[in-house]
C-alpha cells in the first residue's frame, strides 16, 4: 500500500513539472523606462558666474590732525552730507576768533577815518565857499574903489590855502584807505585760510550709502598721506553683479529680464534682480577659450545691501523665456531624427508603443515644452534603437504604478 502511495506521488510531481514547462507563457515585452507628461510653468534660463560690485568711496581728511570724534559705525546707513568724523580745531577756532576781532577793529577804524574825512572836507568846502563869495564881492568893490587891492589879494591867498588843505585831506584819505585795505586784505586772507582748515576738519558723506569700514579712532593722530586711515562708503543703489556670459547665450539675453541671484556665501537666501545692460566688448576666457561678454545685473530686493558685499561670488540665473502653461517632457524622451521630432507613446491598455510627432516650442537644460500630446501621456525615456511601432513593452511608472 505504501509503495503505491509513493508511485502516485512521483507521477503527480512529474506531471505538474511537465505542465509548468509546456504551458503557454504570457509575453512580458521589452523592458523600458517611462515618464509622464507634465503640465505647468516652463522656464528657460541662462546661467553664469559673477561677482558683486558697487561704487565704493574711500573718504579721508585732506589734512593731518588729531581725530576729535567719529560719529558712525560699520554697517550704518548715512545720508548725503552727514558728518562722519571730526578733527580737533581748538587752536584754529581761537585764531579765527582773534582775526575776526582784528578785522572788526580795522573796519571800525576805516569807518571812523571816513567819517573824520567827510567832516573835515565839509568844513573846508564851506570855508572855501564863503571865501569865494567874499572874493567875488571884493573884486566888484575894487572896480569902483570900494576896497583896497590888498583885501582882494588876501582873499585869493585864503582860497589857495583852502584848496591846498582839501588836496592834502584827499591825499591823506587815500593813503589811510590803502593802508587799512591792505591790513584788511591780509587779515581776511588769513581768516579764509583758517576757515578752509576748519572746514577740512569735517569729513562728510558725499552720497547716501552704507558705511563699509571705519579706520579712524578718536584721539589718534592721522595723516593725509596715501594709505592712511579712511572711512569706506558704499553708495546706496549702486550694488550690482557683473557676470561673464558665454557667447552662445548672448542672443537670448536682453535688458529687463528677471534674474535669480544665488550668493555662494548665502545660497539659502536667493535674491531677485534684473538685467541692467550688456557689455559693449567681449573678451576671451582663458588661453584659446571661447569669448565671454560682461552682463550687469541690478538687485531688486531691499535686503540685498544687508546680504551682498562687494567682491562676493554669485551664481546668476537669467530667465530668458517663461511659459505660464505648457506641456513639459524630459529631454530623455525626445527623439530627433532627420529633422523630425517625435516621442514614443505607451498605450496603457495594450502595453504597446507608437511613434508620435510633436512640435517643439522651447527647451532648457532638462525639459522641453511641446505641443501634440495629451496631458496624461506616458512616454518611453531613453528609447532603445530597436523600438518599433507596436512593440510590446513592460515598465514601471515613476510613481510606483504599473
C-alpha positions as CSV (number, residue, x, y, z in Angstrom):
1,X,0.0,0.0,0.0
2,X,2.8,2.4,0.9
3,X,4.6,1.6,-2.3
4,X,1.5,2.6,-4.4
5,X,1.3,5.8,-2.5
6,X,4.8,6.8,-3.3
7,X,4.3,5.8,-7.0
8,X,1.3,8.1,-7.3
9,X,3.1,11.0,-5.6
10,X,6.0,10.7,-8.0
11,X,3.7,10.6,-11.1
12,X,1.8,13.7,-9.9
13,X,5.0,15.6,-9.3
14,X,6.3,14.8,-12.7
15,X,3.0,15.8,-14.3
16,X,3.0,19.2,-12.6
17,X,6.6,19.8,-13.6
18,X,5.8,19.0,-17.3
19,X,2.7,21.2,-17.2
20,X,4.8,24.2,-15.9
21,X,7.4,23.7,-18.6
22,X,5.0,23.1,-21.5
23,X,2.1,25.6,-20.7
24,X,1.9,28.7,-23.0
25,X,3.6,31.8,-21.4
26,X,2.2,35.3,-21.5
27,X,4.7,37.6,-23.4
28,X,6.3,40.1,-20.9
29,X,7.5,42.6,-23.6
30,X,10.6,44.8,-23.9
31,X,11.6,46.4,-20.6
32,X,11.7,50.2,-20.8
33,X,11.8,53.2,-18.6
34,X,8.8,55.6,-18.8
35,X,8.0,59.2,-17.8
36,X,4.7,61.1,-17.6
37,X,3.9,64.3,-19.5
38,X,3.7,67.3,-17.1
39,X,1.7,70.4,-17.4
40,X,2.7,73.7,-15.8
41,X,5.1,76.6,-16.0
42,X,8.1,76.2,-18.3
43,X,11.2,78.3,-17.6
44,X,14.3,78.6,-19.8
45,X,17.4,80.0,-18.1
46,X,20.9,81.2,-18.9
47,X,23.4,80.6,-16.1
48,X,26.6,82.5,-15.5
49,X,29.1,83.2,-12.7
50,X,29.6,86.7,-11.4
51,X,30.9,89.0,-8.7
52,X,29.1,91.5,-6.6
53,X,30.4,95.1,-7.1
54,X,29.4,98.6,-6.2
55,X,30.6,102.2,-6.2
56,X,32.8,102.5,-3.1
57,X,34.1,105.8,-1.8
58,X,37.3,105.9,0.2
59,X,37.0,109.1,2.4
60,X,39.9,110.7,4.1
61,X,40.7,114.0,5.8
62,X,42.5,116.3,3.3
63,X,44.9,117.5,6.1
64,X,46.6,115.9,9.1
65,X,45.3,116.3,12.7
66,X,44.1,114.6,15.8
67,X,40.7,112.9,15.5
68,X,38.2,114.5,17.8
69,X,35.1,112.5,17.1
70,X,33.9,109.5,15.0
71,X,30.2,109.6,14.5
72,X,29.5,106.5,12.5
73,X,29.9,102.7,12.8
74,X,30.5,100.0,10.3
75,X,27.2,98.9,8.6
76,X,25.4,102.2,9.5
77,X,23.2,103.9,6.8
78,X,24.1,107.6,6.2
79,X,22.6,110.4,4.2
80,X,24.4,112.6,1.8
81,X,26.1,115.5,3.7
82,X,26.0,113.7,7.0
83,X,29.1,114.3,9.3
84,X,31.1,111.1,9.6
85,X,34.1,112.3,11.7
86,X,35.8,115.5,13.0
87,X,39.3,116.6,13.7
88,X,40.3,118.8,16.7
89,X,40.2,122.6,15.8
90,X,40.6,124.3,19.2
91,X,43.7,126.3,18.1
92,X,42.3,127.2,14.7
93,X,39.0,128.3,16.2
94,X,40.9,130.6,18.7
95,X,43.0,132.1,16.0
96,X,39.9,132.6,13.9
97,X,38.1,134.5,16.7
98,X,41.2,136.7,17.2
99,X,41.3,137.5,13.5
100,X,37.6,138.2,13.4
101,X,38.2,140.8,16.2
102,X,41.1,142.3,14.4
103,X,39.1,142.6,11.2
104,X,36.2,144.2,13.1
105,X,38.6,146.7,14.6
106,X,40.1,147.6,11.2
107,X,36.7,148.0,9.7
108,X,35.8,150.3,12.7
109,X,38.9,152.4,12.1
110,X,38.1,152.7,8.4
111,X,34.6,153.9,9.2
112,X,35.9,156.4,11.7
113,X,38.6,157.7,9.3
114,X,36.0,158.1,6.6
115,X,33.7,159.9,9.0
116,X,36.5,162.3,10.0
117,X,37.4,162.9,6.4
118,X,33.9,163.7,5.4
119,X,33.6,166.1,8.4
120,X,36.9,168.0,7.6
121,X,36.1,168.0,3.9
122,X,32.6,169.6,4.6
123,X,34.2,172.2,6.8
124,X,36.9,173.1,4.3
125,X,34.4,173.2,1.4
126,X,32.1,175.5,3.4
127,X,35.0,177.8,4.2
128,X,36.0,177.8,0.6
129,X,32.5,178.7,-0.5
130,X,32.5,181.6,2.0
131,X,35.9,182.9,0.8
132,X,35.0,182.7,-2.8
133,X,31.7,184.6,-2.2
134,X,33.8,187.3,-0.3
135,X,36.3,187.3,-3.1
136,X,33.7,188.0,-5.8
137,X,32.3,190.8,-3.7
138,X,35.7,192.4,-3.1
139,X,36.6,192.2,-6.8
140,X,33.4,194.1,-7.6
141,X,34.1,196.7,-5.0
142,X,37.7,197.0,-6.2
143,X,36.5,198.1,-9.6
144,X,34.5,201.0,-8.0
145,X,37.2,201.8,-5.5
146,X,35.3,200.4,-2.5
147,X,38.2,198.2,-1.2
148,X,41.9,198.1,-1.4
149,X,43.9,195.7,-3.7
150,X,45.4,194.1,-0.6
151,X,42.0,192.8,0.5
152,X,41.5,191.0,-2.8
153,X,45.0,189.5,-2.6
154,X,44.3,188.3,1.0
155,X,41.1,186.5,-0.1
156,X,43.0,184.9,-3.0
157,X,45.6,183.6,-0.6
158,X,42.8,182.1,1.6
159,X,41.2,180.4,-1.4
160,X,44.6,178.9,-2.4
161,X,45.3,177.8,1.1
162,X,41.9,176.1,1.4
163,X,42.3,174.3,-1.9
164,X,45.7,173.0,-0.7
165,X,44.1,171.8,2.5
166,X,41.4,169.9,0.5
167,X,44.1,168.3,-1.7
168,X,46.1,167.3,1.3
169,X,43.0,165.9,3.0
170,X,42.2,163.8,0.0
171,X,45.8,162.5,-0.2
172,X,45.7,161.6,3.5
173,X,42.3,159.8,3.0
174,X,43.7,157.8,0.1
175,X,46.8,156.8,2.0
176,X,44.8,155.8,5.0
177,X,42.4,153.8,2.9
178,X,45.3,152.0,1.2
179,X,46.9,151.1,4.5
180,X,43.6,149.9,6.1
181,X,42.6,148.0,3.0
182,X,46.0,146.2,2.9
183,X,45.7,145.3,6.5
184,X,42.1,144.1,6.0
185,X,43.0,142.0,3.0
186,X,45.9,140.4,4.8
187,X,43.7,139.6,7.8
188,X,40.8,138.4,5.6
189,X,43.2,136.1,3.7
190,X,44.4,134.6,7.0
191,X,40.7,134.2,8.0
192,X,39.9,132.4,4.7
193,X,42.9,130.1,5.1
194,X,41.8,129.3,8.7
195,X,38.2,128.8,7.6
196,X,39.4,126.3,5.0
197,X,41.5,124.5,7.6
198,X,38.4,124.3,9.9
199,X,36.2,123.1,7.1
200,X,38.7,120.4,6.2
201,X,38.4,119.1,9.7
202,X,34.9,117.8,9.0
203,X,34.5,114.6,7.0
204,X,31.1,114.3,5.3
205,X,29.4,111.7,3.3
206,X,29.3,112.7,-0.4
207,X,26.4,110.4,-1.1
208,X,23.8,108.4,0.7
209,X,25.0,104.8,1.5
210,X,26.3,102.2,3.9
211,X,29.5,102.6,5.9
212,X,31.7,99.6,4.9
213,X,34.7,100.3,7.1
214,X,35.8,102.9,9.7
215,X,39.6,103.4,10.1
216,X,39.6,106.4,12.4
217,X,39.8,106.4,16.2
218,X,39.1,109.4,18.4
219,X,42.2,110.9,20.0
220,X,44.6,109.4,17.4
221,X,46.7,111.5,15.1
222,X,46.0,111.0,11.4
223,X,47.9,112.0,8.2
224,X,46.8,112.9,4.7
225,X,49.4,110.5,3.1
226,X,48.4,107.7,0.8
227,X,47.5,104.5,2.7
228,X,46.4,106.5,5.8
229,X,43.2,105.7,7.7
230,X,39.9,106.2,6.0
231,X,36.2,105.6,6.0
232,X,34.8,103.5,3.2
233,X,31.2,104.1,2.0
234,X,29.2,102.0,-0.4
235,X,26.8,104.3,-2.4
236,X,23.1,103.4,-1.9
237,X,21.6,101.8,-5.1
238,X,25.0,101.2,-6.7
239,X,25.1,97.5,-5.7
240,X,25.1,95.2,-8.8
241,X,26.5,92.0,-10.2
242,X,28.9,91.7,-13.1
243,X,28.7,88.2,-14.7
244,X,30.5,86.6,-17.6
245,X,28.1,85.4,-20.3
246,X,29.1,82.7,-22.7
247,X,28.9,84.0,-26.3
248,X,26.4,81.2,-27.2
249,X,24.0,82.6,-24.6
250,X,24.3,86.3,-25.7
251,X,21.4,86.3,-28.3
252,X,18.9,85.2,-25.6
253,X,19.7,87.8,-23.0
254,X,18.4,91.4,-23.1
255,X,17.9,94.2,-20.5
256,X,14.9,93.9,-18.2
257,X,14.9,90.1,-18.0
258,X,14.3,88.7,-14.5
259,X,17.3,87.2,-12.7
260,X,17.7,84.8,-9.7
261,X,20.9,85.6,-7.8
262,X,22.4,82.9,-5.5
263,X,25.3,84.2,-3.4
264,X,27.9,81.5,-2.8
265,X,28.2,82.9,0.8
266,X,24.4,82.6,1.4
267,X,22.9,80.0,-1.1
268,X,19.8,79.6,1.1
269,X,18.8,83.2,0.6
270,X,18.3,83.8,-3.2
271,X,17.8,87.3,-4.3
272,X,15.9,88.8,-7.2
273,X,17.3,91.1,-9.8
274,X,17.0,92.1,-13.4
275,X,19.4,92.5,-16.4
276,X,20.6,96.1,-16.4
277,X,22.7,96.1,-19.5
278,X,25.1,94.0,-21.6
279,X,28.8,95.0,-22.0
280,X,30.0,96.5,-25.3
281,X,33.1,94.4,-25.8
282,X,33.6,90.6,-25.3
283,X,36.9,89.1,-24.1
284,X,38.4,85.7,-24.4
285,X,38.1,83.4,-21.4
286,X,41.5,81.9,-20.9
287,X,44.1,80.9,-23.4
288,X,42.3,79.8,-26.6
289,X,38.9,79.7,-24.9
290,X,35.6,80.9,-26.2
291,X,34.6,84.6,-25.8
292,X,32.5,85.9,-22.9
293,X,30.6,89.1,-22.6
294,X,30.0,91.1,-19.4
295,X,26.4,91.3,-18.3
296,X,25.4,93.7,-15.5
297,X,22.5,92.8,-13.1
298,X,20.7,95.1,-10.6
299,X,19.4,93.9,-7.3
300,X,15.6,94.3,-6.8
301,X,15.4,93.1,-3.1
302,X,15.8,95.8,-0.5
303,X,17.6,93.4,1.8
304,X,20.3,92.9,-0.9
305,X,22.6,95.5,0.7
306,X,22.4,93.7,4.0
307,X,23.4,90.3,2.5
308,X,25.5,91.1,-0.6
309,X,29.0,92.5,-0.2
310,X,31.3,93.8,-3.0
311,X,33.7,91.0,-4.0
312,X,31.4,88.1,-3.2
313,X,30.9,85.5,-5.9
314,X,27.3,84.7,-7.1
315,X,25.5,82.3,-9.5
316,X,23.4,84.3,-12.0
317,X,20.3,82.6,-13.4
318,X,18.7,84.8,-16.1
319,X,15.1,83.8,-17.2
320,X,15.1,84.2,-21.0
321,X,11.7,82.5,-21.5
322,X,8.7,81.9,-19.3
323,X,5.6,79.9,-20.5
324,X,2.9,80.0,-17.8
325,X,1.1,76.8,-19.1
326,X,3.0,74.3,-21.1
327,X,3.2,70.5,-21.7
328,X,6.7,69.5,-20.5
329,X,8.6,66.4,-21.2
330,X,12.1,65.3,-20.1
331,X,14.7,65.7,-22.8
332,X,15.4,62.0,-22.5
333,X,12.0,61.2,-24.0
334,X,12.6,63.5,-27.1
335,X,13.9,61.8,-30.3
336,X,15.2,63.9,-33.2
337,X,15.9,62.1,-36.5
338,X,16.4,63.7,-39.9
339,X,14.9,67.0,-38.9
340,X,11.8,65.3,-37.3
341,X,10.9,65.4,-33.7
342,X,8.9,62.7,-32.0
343,X,8.3,60.6,-28.9
344,X,7.3,57.0,-28.2
345,X,3.9,57.0,-26.5
346,X,2.8,53.9,-24.5
347,X,-0.7,52.6,-24.9
348,X,-1.6,51.6,-21.4
349,X,-4.2,49.1,-22.5
350,X,-2.2,47.1,-25.0
351,X,1.2,48.0,-23.5
352,X,2.5,48.7,-26.9
353,X,4.2,51.9,-28.2
354,X,3.6,54.2,-31.1
355,X,5.6,57.0,-32.7
356,X,4.0,60.4,-32.1
357,X,5.3,63.5,-33.9
358,X,5.4,66.6,-31.7
359,X,6.1,70.4,-32.1
360,X,9.0,71.6,-30.0
361,X,8.2,75.1,-28.6
362,X,11.3,75.5,-26.4
363,X,13.8,73.6,-24.4
364,X,16.0,74.2,-21.3
365,X,18.7,72.1,-19.8
366,X,16.4,69.3,-18.6
367,X,13.0,69.7,-20.3
368,X,11.2,70.5,-23.5
369,X,7.9,72.4,-23.9
370,X,6.0,70.7,-26.7
371,X,2.6,70.5,-28.5
372,X,0.8,67.5,-29.9
373,X,0.4,65.3,-26.9
374,X,-2.4,64.5,-24.4
375,X,-1.6,65.8,-21.0
376,X,-1.8,62.3,-19.5
377,X,0.5,60.6,-21.9
378,X,3.2,58.1,-20.8
379,X,6.4,58.3,-22.8
380,X,9.4,56.0,-23.2
381,X,12.5,57.5,-21.7
382,X,15.8,56.9,-23.5
383,X,14.1,54.7,-26.1
384,X,16.3,51.9,-27.4
385,X,17.1,51.9,-31.1
386,X,15.3,48.6,-31.6
387,X,12.0,50.1,-30.6
388,X,9.4,49.8,-33.4
389,X,5.7,50.6,-33.9
390,X,3.5,48.2,-31.9
391,X,6.4,46.8,-29.8
392,X,5.1,45.4,-26.6
393,X,6.8,46.8,-23.5
394,X,7.0,46.2,-19.8
395,X,7.5,49.2,-17.5
396,X,7.0,50.6,-14.1
397,X,5.6,54.1,-13.7
398,X,7.7,56.6,-11.8
399,X,5.0,56.9,-9.1
400,X,5.1,53.2,-8.5
401,X,2.1,52.2,-10.7
402,X,2.2,49.7,-13.5
